[in-house]
């Protein structure tokens, strides 16, 4: 009887949970492996068997150099998933992370979702912005940690007696070991809420209410403790400045695809821009005044989202704790549950129809077995390889010139790689400096044309897009 009564009293909430599960199934079909995935798996395997890495062991070019392995815990986790679930591990990892994220968003905003079910459905559908980064990467775990930080900060901002914020230092420790490159967000948001909470004004459409000294004190203390907690990792205090050094590396940011900015010239970016427009219209059309903290958070989202496509998901996560403040209460329309059930069925149907394509992506490798076997048989000592091939070469125990750990190589040979692969001015001297005995290149890059013109290199393997050159004795 209790179960029946519970279901009867919570039909709408249950429908939302089922709807979220269906959305997660659909989003998970966008899961794929990028080139970085492969060295993550290999690093996880190595560390599971030998202990945490702090120096490079996968390249010949910077072998033994210090490596800021800021994602070491994730790498062990994803390797564990692979051992347990085989080739399905990325799908299962992605599903668990996305479902956890969306359920946290729903249950921490349950009253808001239920006060206007129609907008709740729309907001659930808009989670499509998450699909860009459904990979076997630590970013998915970072989304969950960011979600918790925003939830806890917003809870304290609205309720001076809230104690959830005391969990943020623990989140900082976890974040610094799972994905240290973004762990600074844990304390930065504490200070953002602290600074905004100092202001008191009411001008036009915007207002700000000064928060109590008790709240200010909590934000300050937790922010400082969280900052210090980031140093609780295998690299110590270096992790505190690591994210800022990364962001300051203009060459790395300008040449790595995931860091590229949002562009009006790319139609694939329009859905994110449309998402921003929807949020802006909700602000402008709302009868309520816009709280300064909400405006600041939106500004941060816009800045990060336009600066880099990898931050699109941050907008959905952060604005989930803002947008409902400006949505009017609306009674449940007749057929709301039916609409959610129909949408859920359509999403599950889409998941089923996309499964074959998704499994092909998850089982697809950029480097063929024949190419890998050829390279292993040749036993190169100074192999030149394209950046995107590095991960798979590492995965196959082949020493590389470079791979997806651009933050490691940027201090040594990353600039040389860019100049050589694109045949920039002075590239010949750099090419000769390394005395490559083999070169694995793409037909699309200028370096291939240069190698074809050299008499001391010969092609020993080629396929539709790749060539393996060997230096003649």
DAHUUR-V104724 format. One record per residue. N is the residue number from 1. RES is the residue in three letters. SS is DSSP state (hx for helix, st for strand, lp for the rest). PHI is phi as a letter, one per 20 degrees, with the letter a starting at -180 (999 if undefined). D_FIRST is the distance of its C-alpha to the first C-alpha in Angstrom with 1 decimal. Layout:
N,RES,SS,PHI,D_FIRST
N,RES,SS,PHI,D_FIRST
This chain:
1,UNK,lp,999,0.0
2,UNK,hx,f,3.8
3,UNK,hx,f,5.4
4,UNK,hx,f,5.1
5,UNK,hx,f,6.1
6,UNK,hx,f,8.5
7,UNK,hx,f,9.9
8,UNK,hx,f,10.4
9,UNK,hx,e,12.2
10,UNK,lp,c,14.1
11,UNK,hx,g,15.2
12,UNK,hx,f,18.8
13,UNK,hx,f,18.7
14,UNK,hx,f,17.2
15,UNK,hx,f,19.9
16,UNK,hx,f,22.4
17,UNK,hx,f,21.5
18,UNK,hx,f,21.9
19,UNK,hx,f,25.1
20,UNK,hx,f,26.4
21,UNK,hx,f,25.9
22,UNK,hx,f,27.8
23,UNK,hx,g,30.5
24,UNK,hx,f,30.9
25,UNK,hx,g,31.4
26,UNK,hx,f,34.1
27,UNK,hx,f,35.8
28,UNK,hx,f,35.9
29,UNK,lp,f,38.1
30,UNK,lp,e,40.8
31,UNK,lp,f,41.1
32,UNK,st,b,44.6
33,UNK,lp,d,47.1
34,UNK,lp,e,50.0
35,UNK,hx,f,53.1
36,UNK,hx,f,51.9
37,UNK,hx,g,48.9
38,UNK,hx,f,51.3
39,UNK,hx,f,53.0
40,UNK,hx,g,49.7
41,UNK,hx,f,48.6
42,UNK,hx,f,52.0
43,UNK,hx,f,52.0
44,UNK,hx,f,48.5
45,UNK,hx,f,49.8
46,UNK,hx,f,53.0
47,UNK,hx,f,51.3
48,UNK,hx,f,48.7
49,UNK,hx,e,51.7
50,UNK,hx,c,54.3
51,UNK,lp,o,52.8
52,UNK,lp,f,52.5
53,UNK,lp,e,55.3
54,UNK,lp,c,57.4
55,UNK,st,c,60.4
56,UNK,lp,f,60.8
57,UNK,lp,c,61.1
58,UNK,lp,d,60.5
59,UNK,st,d,63.6
60,UNK,lp,e,67.4
61,UNK,lp,f,68.3
62,UNK,lp,c,66.5
63,UNK,lp,g,65.7
64,UNK,lp,n,65.3
65,UNK,lp,f,64.9
66,UNK,st,f,62.3
67,UNK,lp,c,59.0
68,UNK,lp,f,56.3
69,UNK,lp,f,53.4
70,UNK,lp,f,50.9
71,UNK,lp,c,48.1
72,UNK,hx,g,48.5
73,UNK,hx,f,44.9
74,UNK,hx,g,43.5
75,UNK,hx,f,46.1
76,UNK,hx,f,44.9
77,UNK,hx,f,41.3
78,UNK,hx,f,42.2
79,UNK,hx,f,44.4
80,UNK,hx,f,41.5
81,UNK,hx,f,39.3
82,UNK,hx,f,42.2
83,UNK,hx,f,42.6
84,UNK,hx,e,38.9
85,UNK,hx,d,38.3
86,UNK,hx,m,41.8
87,UNK,hx,f,42.7
88,UNK,hx,e,39.1
89,UNK,hx,f,39.1
90,UNK,hx,f,40.0
91,UNK,hx,f,37.2
92,UNK,hx,f,34.6
93,UNK,hx,f,36.2
94,UNK,hx,f,36.3
95,UNK,hx,f,32.7
96,UNK,hx,f,31.3
97,UNK,hx,f,33.6
98,UNK,hx,f,33.0
99,UNK,hx,f,29.2
100,UNK,hx,f,29.2
101,UNK,hx,f,31.6
102,UNK,hx,f,29.6
103,UNK,hx,f,26.3
104,UNK,hx,f,28.1
105,UNK,hx,f,29.7
106,UNK,hx,f,26.4
107,UNK,hx,f,24.4
108,UNK,hx,f,27.5
109,UNK,lp,c,27.9
110,UNK,hx,g,24.4
111,UNK,hx,f,25.1
112,UNK,hx,f,28.3
113,UNK,hx,f,26.9
114,UNK,hx,f,24.3
115,UNK,hx,f,26.9
116,UNK,st,b,28.9
117,UNK,hx,g,27.0
118,UNK,hx,f,30.2
119,UNK,hx,f,32.2
120,UNK,hx,g,29.4
121,UNK,hx,f,29.7
122,UNK,hx,f,33.5
123,UNK,hx,f,33.5
124,UNK,hx,f,31.3
125,UNK,hx,f,33.9
126,UNK,hx,f,36.7
127,UNK,hx,f,35.7
128,UNK,hx,g,38.1
129,UNK,hx,f,40.7
130,UNK,hx,f,39.2
131,UNK,hx,f,40.4
132,UNK,hx,f,44.0
133,UNK,hx,d,43.3
134,UNK,lp,e,40.9
135,UNK,st,c,43.0
136,UNK,lp,e,43.1
137,UNK,lp,c,44.3
138,UNK,lp,f,43.3
139,UNK,hx,g,42.8
140,UNK,hx,f,39.2
141,UNK,hx,f,38.5
142,UNK,hx,f,40.6
143,UNK,hx,g,38.4
144,UNK,hx,f,35.4
145,UNK,hx,f,37.6
146,UNK,hx,f,39.1
147,UNK,hx,g,35.7
148,UNK,hx,f,34.7
149,UNK,hx,f,38.1
150,UNK,hx,f,37.9
151,UNK,hx,g,34.4
152,UNK,hx,f,35.5
153,UNK,hx,f,38.8
154,UNK,hx,f,37.3
155,UNK,hx,f,34.8
156,UNK,hx,f,37.7
157,UNK,hx,f,39.8
158,UNK,hx,e,37.2
159,UNK,lp,c,36.2
160,UNK,lp,f,38.9
161,UNK,lp,e,36.7
162,UNK,lp,f,34.9
163,UNK,lp,d,35.3
164,UNK,hx,g,34.1
165,UNK,hx,f,37.8
166,UNK,hx,f,38.6
167,UNK,hx,e,37.0
168,UNK,hx,f,39.7
169,UNK,hx,g,42.4
170,UNK,hx,f,40.2
171,UNK,hx,f,39.6
172,UNK,hx,f,43.4
173,UNK,hx,f,44.0
174,UNK,hx,f,41.6
175,UNK,hx,f,43.0
176,UNK,hx,f,46.6
177,UNK,hx,d,46.1
178,UNK,hx,e,44.0
179,UNK,lp,b,45.9
180,UNK,hx,g,48.5
181,UNK,hx,f,50.2
182,UNK,hx,c,47.6
183,UNK,lp,f,46.5
184,UNK,lp,f,48.6
185,UNK,hx,f,46.0
186,UNK,hx,f,44.0
187,UNK,hx,e,46.6
188,UNK,hx,f,48.1
189,UNK,hx,f,45.1
190,UNK,hx,f,45.0
191,UNK,hx,f,48.6
192,UNK,hx,f,48.0
193,UNK,hx,f,45.4
194,UNK,hx,f,47.8
195,UNK,hx,f,50.8
196,UNK,hx,f,49.0
197,UNK,lp,f,47.6
198,UNK,lp,e,51.2
199,UNK,lp,e,51.9
200,UNK,lp,c,51.6
201,UNK,st,a,52.6
202,UNK,st,b,51.8
203,UNK,st,c,54.0
204,UNK,lp,l,53.3
205,UNK,lp,e,50.1
206,UNK,st,d,49.6
207,UNK,st,b,48.6
208,UNK,st,b,48.1
209,UNK,lp,d,46.8
210,UNK,lp,f,48.2
211,UNK,lp,e,45.5
212,UNK,lp,f,45.9
213,UNK,hx,f,48.1
214,UNK,hx,f,45.1
215,UNK,hx,f,43.6
216,UNK,hx,g,47.0
217,UNK,hx,f,47.5
218,UNK,hx,f,44.2
219,UNK,hx,f,45.0
220,UNK,hx,f,48.5
221,UNK,hx,f,47.6
222,UNK,hx,f,44.8
223,UNK,hx,f,47.1
224,UNK,hx,f,49.9
225,UNK,hx,f,47.8
226,UNK,hx,f,46.2
227,UNK,hx,g,49.7
228,UNK,hx,f,50.8
229,UNK,hx,f,47.8
230,UNK,lp,f,48.7
231,UNK,lp,f,51.7
232,UNK,lp,e,49.5
233,UNK,lp,b,50.1
234,UNK,lp,f,52.7
235,UNK,lp,d,55.1
236,UNK,lp,m,54.9
237,UNK,lp,f,56.0
238,UNK,hx,g,57.2
239,UNK,hx,f,53.7
240,UNK,hx,f,53.9
241,UNK,hx,e,56.8
242,UNK,hx,g,56.0
243,UNK,hx,g,53.9
244,UNK,hx,f,56.8
245,UNK,hx,f,59.4
246,UNK,hx,f,57.4
247,UNK,hx,f,57.2
248,UNK,lp,e,60.9
249,UNK,lp,e,61.9
250,UNK,hx,f,63.0
251,UNK,hx,f,64.2
252,UNK,hx,f,60.9
253,UNK,hx,f,58.8
254,UNK,hx,f,61.2
255,UNK,hx,d,61.3
256,UNK,lp,e,57.7
257,UNK,hx,g,55.7
258,UNK,hx,f,52.3
259,UNK,hx,e,54.2
260,UNK,lp,f,55.7
261,UNK,lp,f,55.1
262,UNK,lp,f,53.3
263,UNK,lp,c,55.9
264,UNK,lp,f,56.3
265,UNK,lp,e,58.4
266,UNK,lp,d,55.5
267,UNK,hx,f,53.2
268,UNK,hx,f,50.5
269,UNK,hx,e,50.3
270,UNK,hx,f,49.7
271,UNK,hx,f,45.9
272,UNK,hx,f,45.9
273,UNK,hx,f,48.4
274,UNK,hx,f,46.3
275,UNK,hx,f,43.4
276,UNK,hx,f,45.6
277,UNK,hx,f,46.7
278,UNK,hx,g,43.2
279,UNK,hx,f,42.6
280,UNK,hx,f,45.9
281,UNK,hx,f,45.2
282,UNK,hx,f,41.9
283,UNK,hx,g,44.0
284,UNK,hx,f,46.8
285,UNK,hx,e,44.8
286,UNK,lp,f,42.5
287,UNK,lp,f,43.3
288,UNK,lp,e,42.6
289,UNK,lp,f,45.3
290,UNK,st,e,45.2
291,UNK,st,f,44.6
292,UNK,hx,g,47.3
293,UNK,hx,f,45.0
294,UNK,hx,f,43.2
295,UNK,hx,f,46.7
296,UNK,hx,f,47.9
297,UNK,hx,f,44.9
298,UNK,hx,f,45.5
299,UNK,hx,f,49.2
300,UNK,hx,f,48.5
301,UNK,hx,f,46.3
302,UNK,hx,f,49.1
303,UNK,hx,g,51.8
304,UNK,hx,f,50.1
305,UNK,hx,f,48.8
306,UNK,hx,f,52.3
307,UNK,hx,f,54.0
308,UNK,lp,b,52.1
309,UNK,hx,f,49.7
310,UNK,hx,f,47.9
311,UNK,hx,e,46.5
312,UNK,hx,g,44.8
313,UNK,hx,f,41.4
314,UNK,hx,g,42.0
315,UNK,hx,f,42.2
316,UNK,hx,f,38.7
317,UNK,hx,f,37.2
318,UNK,hx,f,39.1
319,UNK,hx,f,38.8
320,UNK,lp,f,35.0
321,UNK,lp,e,35.3
322,UNK,lp,c,37.8
323,UNK,hx,f,37.3
324,UNK,hx,f,34.2
325,UNK,hx,f,36.1
326,UNK,hx,d,38.2
327,UNK,lp,d,35.6
328,UNK,lp,f,34.8
329,UNK,lp,f,31.4
330,UNK,st,b,30.3
331,UNK,lp,f,27.5
332,UNK,lp,f,25.4
333,UNK,lp,f,27.5
334,UNK,lp,g,26.3
335,UNK,lp,n,25.9
336,UNK,hx,g,25.5
337,UNK,hx,f,22.5
338,UNK,hx,f,24.5
339,UNK,hx,f,27.5
340,UNK,hx,f,25.7
341,UNK,hx,f,24.4
342,UNK,hx,f,28.0
343,UNK,hx,f,29.6
344,UNK,hx,f,27.4
345,UNK,hx,f,28.4
346,UNK,hx,f,32.0
347,UNK,hx,f,32.0
348,UNK,hx,f,30.6
349,UNK,hx,f,33.2
350,UNK,hx,f,35.9
351,UNK,hx,f,34.8
352,UNK,hx,f,35.3
353,UNK,hx,f,38.7
354,UNK,hx,e,39.9
355,UNK,hx,g,39.1
356,UNK,hx,f,42.5
357,UNK,hx,f,44.4
358,UNK,hx,f,42.5
359,UNK,hx,f,43.0
360,UNK,hx,f,46.7
361,UNK,hx,f,46.9
362,UNK,hx,f,45.3
363,UNK,lp,d,47.6
364,UNK,lp,e,50.7
365,UNK,lp,c,53.4
366,UNK,lp,f,56.2
367,UNK,lp,d,58.7
368,UNK,lp,f,59.2
369,UNK,hx,f,59.5
370,UNK,hx,f,63.1
371,UNK,hx,f,63.9
372,UNK,hx,f,62.1
373,UNK,hx,f,64.0
374,UNK,hx,f,67.2
375,UNK,hx,f,66.8
376,UNK,hx,f,65.9
377,UNK,hx,f,69.0
378,UNK,hx,f,71.2
379,UNK,lp,l,70.0
380,UNK,lp,f,70.8
381,UNK,lp,d,71.7
382,UNK,lp,c,71.7
383,UNK,st,f,69.4
384,UNK,st,e,69.0
385,UNK,st,c,65.7
386,UNK,lp,f,63.9
387,UNK,hx,g,61.2
388,UNK,hx,f,58.4
389,UNK,hx,e,59.5
390,UNK,hx,g,59.4
391,UNK,hx,g,55.8
392,UNK,hx,f,56.0
393,UNK,hx,f,59.4
394,UNK,hx,g,57.9
395,UNK,hx,g,55.0
396,UNK,lp,e,57.7
397,UNK,lp,m,59.6
398,UNK,lp,d,62.5
399,UNK,lp,f,64.0
400,UNK,st,d,64.0
401,UNK,lp,e,66.1
402,UNK,lp,b,63.1
403,UNK,lp,b,59.4
404,UNK,lp,f,56.4
405,UNK,lp,e,57.0
406,UNK,hx,g,59.2
407,UNK,hx,f,58.8
408,UNK,hx,f,60.6
409,UNK,hx,f,63.3
410,UNK,lp,g,64.0
411,UNK,lp,e,66.2
412,UNK,lp,c,68.2
413,UNK,lp,c,68.5
414,UNK,hx,f,66.0
415,UNK,hx,f,68.7
416,UNK,hx,f,71.0
417,UNK,hx,f,68.3
418,UNK,hx,g,67.9
419,UNK,hx,f,71.7
420,UNK,hx,f,72.3
421,UNK,hx,f,69.6
422,UNK,lp,e,70.7
423,UNK,lp,l,74.4
424,UNK,lp,f,74.8
425,UNK,lp,g,78.2
426,UNK,lp,n,79.4
427,UNK,hx,f,76.8
428,UNK,hx,f,79.5
429,UNK,hx,f,80.5
430,UNK,hx,f,76.8
431,UNK,hx,f,76.3
432,UNK,hx,f,79.4
433,UNK,hx,g,78.5
434,UNK,hx,e,75.6
435,UNK,lp,l,77.7
436,UNK,lp,f,74.7
437,UNK,lp,e,75.3
438,UNK,st,b,72.5
439,UNK,st,c,70.8
440,UNK,st,d,67.5
441,UNK,st,c,67.5
442,UNK,st,e,66.0
443,UNK,lp,f,68.3
444,UNK,lp,f,67.1
445,UNK,lp,e,68.6
446,UNK,hx,f,72.2
447,UNK,hx,f,72.7
448,UNK,hx,f,72.6
449,UNK,hx,f,75.6
450,UNK,hx,f,77.4
451,UNK,hx,f,76.8
452,UNK,hx,f,78.0
453,UNK,hx,e,81.3
454,UNK,lp,e,81.9
455,UNK,lp,f,84.0
456,UNK,lp,e,82.7
457,UNK,st,c,79.1
458,UNK,st,c,78.2
459,UNK,st,e,75.0
460,UNK,st,d,73.6
461,UNK,st,b,70.2
462,UNK,st,b,68.9
463,UNK,lp,c,66.1
464,UNK,lp,f,65.0
465,UNK,lp,c,64.6
466,UNK,st,c,65.7
467,UNK,st,c,69.0
468,UNK,st,d,69.9
469,UNK,st,e,73.4
470,UNK,st,c,75.4
471,UNK,st,f,78.4
472,UNK,lp,f,81.5
473,UNK,lp,f,83.3
